[in-house]
Amino acid sequence: MIFIAVKWRIRPEHADTWLDEVADFTEATRAEPGNLFFDWSRSVDDPTEYVLLEAFTDDGAGPHVSSDHFQHAMRTLGSKVAERPRIVNFQLPQDDWSRLGELQLDD
């Protein structure tokens, strides 16, 4: 799996509507055959920061970046972000989330 985390700093005038503004992009990406998840979260400390966690099958990231909806998003979202997003990505030998072993649950 290719795991990607992207920090997006949004211009303040778009921060409250950001999820609506990326809804079509999000829906189209989630429908891609190689997409495993594509989830946005808003920072509790900074209302202009969103974190996108996404994962693709090993063969799924290339078609995602080449897709029409990705290309459209990259052309149109730039005017709504305050800075170039920051990204980390990893190739992981799994295809889903693992369970946190350190936390013991009460029965």
Residue pairs with C-beta under 8 A, 6 or more apart in sequence:
1 36
1 55
1 56
1 57
1 58
1 91
1 92
1 93
1 94
1 95
1 96
2 55
2 56
2 57
2 58
2 60
2 61
2 89
2 90
2 91
2 92
3 53
3 54
3 55
3 89
3 90
3 91
3 92
4 52
4 53
4 54
4 55
4 56
4 61
4 87
4 88
4 89
5 51
5 52
5 53
5 54
5 87
5 88
5 89
6 51
6 52
6 54
6 85
6 86
6 87
7 49
7 50
7 51
7 85
7 86
7 87
8 18
8 49
8 50
8 51
8 52
8 81
8 85
9 46
9 48
9 49
9 81
9 82
9 83
9 85
10 18
10 48
10 49
10 50
10 80
10 81
10 82
11 48
11 80
11 81
11 82
12 48
12 82
14 21
14 80
15 47
15 48
16 47
18 40
18 42
18 50
18 80
19 26
19 40
19 42
19 50
21 77
21 80
22 40
22 73
22 77
24 69
25 69
25 70
25 72
25 73
25 77
26 38
26 40
28 67
28 69
29 35
29 38
29 54
29 64
29 67
29 69
29 70
30 37
30 38
32 56
32 60
32 63
32 64
32 67
33 60
33 63
34 56
34 57
34 59
34 60
34 61
34 63
34 64
35 54
35 55
35 56
35 60
35 64
36 55
36 56
36 57
36 60
36 95
36 96
37 53
37 54
37 55
38 52
38 53
38 54
38 55
39 52
39 53
39 54
40 50
40 51
40 52
41 50
41 51
41 52
41 53
42 49
42 50
43 49
43 50
43 51
48 82
56 64
57 95
58 91
64 70
